[in-house]
Amino acid sequence: MTAPRLPFIFILAGLLGLAGCSTHQPVSLYQLDSGSPAQPAQNAGMAVLLGPVVVADYLQRETLLQRQNDGSLQGSTDGRWAGSLSSDINQLMLRQVAGQLDSQRVVLAPAPTGFTPDVQVLLTITRLDSGVSQPAILDAQWRLIDRRGQVRDSRIVHLQGEHAGTTASQVQAQGVLLQHLAQQLSVALKPLANQPPIVEAPRKPAPTQAKPAEPQKPKMPMATPIRTDMEVFRF
């Protein structure tokens, strides 16, 4: 009675084993390639406040997205981001800009207490993705605010790079595009390093108010003597 059931049991066990293998396949974790930025040496270099850096909502996830031929996005099945993509972008831009400007005074927003930047960079990343048959594309915009609060530069950037099609090559291509963005941003920042110091206009002294004239006291009439037989004083 039990002999015919043995093949079925073996088949079921094999299917369960395959299912277990398919659900426990290792998934690769990826980080953006920061390149090899130069180590800044100047402690008194240009003061730059980098940020806020705004990253598009669709990139706020651990899933590594793949751009399809029809323009849609699908989550990668063999890889995901090793942490926050926004944090990776911030750190990559910080290291690259600091190295390009040779300044240790490049910090991420919010500014630390007592830090007065020469320039603040408002950066928005609206697109950063690729696909097996789609190139890596980066769309971004920056605005540079000088120490007087005036917009000194505003630019929309579109960058595109090819890759070998693998997930690893796509992530590397995206990192290279961000490195190119940091280089272009640094070129725009350098002319703002020699801003004239802000000189406050001398304050005019407050006009002194004239004191109101004191009311004159009534003068007492002087007594004049009249010479008669009797001295009479007339007032």
C-alpha positions in Angstrom: 0.0 0.0 0.0 2.9 2.4 0.7 5.1 1.6 -2.3 3.1 3.6 -4.9 3.3 6.7 -2.7 7.1 6.9 -2.6 7.6 8.5 -6.0 5.0 11.2 -5.1 6.8 11.9 -1.8 10.2 12.2 -3.6 8.7 14.6 -6.2 7.1 16.7 -3.5 10.3 16.9 -1.5 12.2 17.9 -4.7 9.7 20.7 -5.5 9.9 22.0 -1.9 13.7 22.0 -2.1 13.6 24.0 -5.4 11.2 26.5 -3.9 13.5 26.9 -0.9 16.5 27.5 -3.1 14.6 30.0 -5.2 13.4 32.0 -2.2 16.8 32.1 -0.5 18.9 33.2 -3.4 21.5 35.8 -2.3 20.8 39.4 -3.4 23.7 41.7 -4.1 23.9 45.0 -2.3 25.3 48.1 -4.1 26.6 51.5 -3.3 27.4 54.4 -5.6 30.9 54.7 -6.8 32.5 57.8 -5.2 35.6 57.6 -7.4 38.9 58.7 -6.0 38.5 62.3 -4.9 41.5 64.3 -3.8 41.9 64.7 -0.1 41.4 68.5 0.6 44.4 70.1 2.4 43.2 73.6 3.1 41.6 74.2 6.5 40.8 77.8 5.6 39.4 77.1 2.1 36.1 78.1 0.6 33.1 77.7 3.0 30.3 75.8 1.2 27.0 74.7 2.6 25.9 71.7 0.5 22.2 71.3 0.7 19.5 70.7 1.3 19.9 68.0 -1.4 16.4 66.9 -2.5 16.1 63.5 -4.2 13.1 62.5 -6.2 10.5 60.5 -4.3 10.7 57.4 -6.5 14.4 57.0 -5.4 13.5 57.0 -1.7 13.6 53.2 -1.4 16.1 50.3 -1.0 14.9 48.7 -4.3 17.3 49.2 -7.2 15.0 50.3 -10.0 15.4 49.2 -13.7 14.2 51.4 -16.5 12.3 49.4 -19.2 12.2 50.1 -22.9 8.7 51.5 -22.6 9.8 54.0 -19.9 8.4 52.2 -16.9 10.4 51.2 -13.8 10.7 47.7 -12.3 12.4 46.6 -9.1 15.6 44.6 -9.7 15.4 41.0 -8.7 19.2 40.5 -8.2 20.2 43.6 -6.4 19.2 46.5 -4.1 20.8 49.5 -2.5 23.0 48.9 0.6 21.2 51.5 2.7 19.9 55.0 1.8 20.5 56.2 -1.7 20.0 59.8 -0.6 22.8 59.4 2.0 25.0 57.9 -0.7 24.4 60.9 -3.0 25.1 63.4 -0.2 28.4 61.7 0.8 29.5 61.4 -2.8 28.8 65.0 -3.6 30.5 66.2 -0.4 33.7 64.3 -1.0 33.9 65.3 -4.7 33.2 69.0 -4.1 35.6 69.2 -1.2 38.3 67.6 -3.3 37.7 69.8 -6.3 37.8 73.0 -4.2 40.6 71.7 -2.0 38.7 72.9 1.1 37.9 71.2 4.4 35.1 73.7 4.9 32.5 71.9 2.8 29.6 70.7 5.0 26.2 69.2 4.5 23.1 71.0 5.5 21.9 71.8 8.2 24.9 74.1 8.9 26.6 73.5 12.2 26.5 76.2 14.9 28.8 79.1 14.0 29.4 78.1 10.4 29.0 81.0 8.0 29.1 79.8 4.4 30.4 81.8 1.5 28.0 79.9 -0.8 25.0 77.7 -0.2 24.2 75.0 -2.8 20.5 74.1 -3.3 20.6 70.8 -5.2 17.7 68.8 -6.6 18.1 65.3 -8.2 15.0 64.6 -10.3 16.2 61.4 -12.0 18.9 58.8 -11.5 18.3 55.4 -13.1 19.2 53.0 -15.8 18.2 49.7 -17.3 19.6 46.6 -18.9 19.2 48.2 -22.4 18.7 51.8 -21.2 21.6 54.2 -20.5 22.3 55.7 -17.1 20.6 59.1 -16.9 21.0 61.9 -14.3 18.8 65.0 -14.3 19.5 67.7 -11.7 19.2 71.4 -10.9 21.3 73.6 -8.7 21.1 77.2 -7.3 24.0 79.0 -5.7 23.2 81.5 -3.0 25.9 83.9 -2.0 26.6 85.3 1.5 24.2 88.2 0.8 21.4 85.8 0.0 21.4 86.5 -3.7 21.1 83.8 -6.4 24.4 83.9 -8.3 23.9 80.9 -10.5 21.1 78.5 -11.5 21.5 75.6 -13.9 19.6 72.5 -15.1 21.9 69.6 -15.9 21.2 66.5 -18.0 23.9 63.8 -18.1 23.9 60.4 -19.8 26.3 57.4 -19.7 26.6 54.0 -21.2 27.2 50.7 -19.4 27.7 47.0 -20.0 24.1 46.0 -19.0 24.9 44.3 -15.8 23.5 45.6 -12.5 27.0 46.4 -11.2 28.0 48.3 -14.4 24.7 50.3 -14.1 25.5 51.3 -10.5 29.0 52.3 -11.5 27.7 54.4 -14.4 25.3 56.2 -12.1 28.1 57.0 -9.7 30.3 58.4 -12.6 27.4 60.7 -13.6 27.2 62.1 -10.1 31.0 62.6 -10.2 30.6 64.6 -13.4 27.8 66.7 -11.7 30.1 67.5 -8.8 32.9 68.6 -11.2 30.5 71.0 -13.0 29.2 72.3 -9.7 32.7 72.9 -8.4 33.6 74.9 -11.6 30.5 77.1 -10.9 31.5 77.6 -7.3 35.1 78.7 -7.7 34.4 82.2 -8.9 32.4 82.9 -5.7 35.4 82.2 -3.5 36.7 85.8 -3.5 33.5 87.6 -2.6 34.1 91.1 -1.0 33.3 91.1 2.7 30.0 92.5 3.8 30.5 96.0 5.2 27.7 97.3 7.3 26.7 100.9 6.6 27.6 103.2 9.5 24.6 103.9 11.7 23.5 107.5 11.8 23.3 108.9 15.3 19.8 109.4 16.5 18.8 113.0 16.3 18.8 114.7 19.7 15.5 116.2 20.7 15.7 119.7 21.8 14.7 120.2 25.4 11.5 122.1 25.8 12.1 125.6 27.0 11.4 126.0 30.6 8.6 128.4 31.3 9.9 131.7 32.5 9.3 132.6 36.0 7.4 135.8 36.6 9.8 138.5 37.5 9.3 140.2 40.8 9.0 143.9 40.5 11.8 145.8 42.1 10.8 148.2 44.9 11.6 151.8 44.0 11.7 154.2 46.9 9.9 157.5 46.7 11.6 160.2 48.6 9.0 162.1 50.6 8.7 162.9 54.2 7.9 159.3 54.7 9.5 156.6 52.9 6.9 154.8 51.0 7.7 151.9 48.8 5.6 151.5 45.7 5.2 148.3 44.0 
